[in-house]
Amino acid sequence: TPGPATTQAPAIATATPKPACSAPDIPAKTIDAISPQAPPDVQNTAATAKIKVDLDASGSVVGTSVYSSTGSAQLDRAALDAARESRYAPEEKNCRNVGGSYLFTVDFQE
């Protein structure tokens, strides 16, 4: 004798919702980078500074700090000033501007 009949629920197709914009997650970026001038007594020094720039949701700078130093306080200060004066586009998450951080790199050449 056959066993009890079983029924299966029909499969429900679920579509992944599309984001409200074409690129939902975009990192912060520099719109207008300012090139710093090395102070006269350290102009012939090759070094790289990395400055952490904290941005609000409109892309305005709300804070800066040295992430990776050049080893020279004068060059680090020049890089911090350039990072503060530069303009940025904020990070986008789920199609919305959000505050976040950006790493601004300055290469001082000999």
C-alpha angles and dihedrals in degrees: 000000000000119000125244117300116256126208128200124211112242115260113259115219112223119193121208107243114246118237118255091243136036094252111030098180119043125162121233114269142186115260097181116012117200116217111222124225115230113232112257096252093055100034095115094055123109111211143135125228124193114202123194108221118196113209133192123222091275093054095254117144111250098170145356134199138171108263096175119012129220089217090248120094090206094054091044090052091050090050092048090051091050091048091051092049095047121094124235143192111226126241116269122217120180089351093305130109111245136180117255145127134289129194110229113197124202122189114199111201129206 
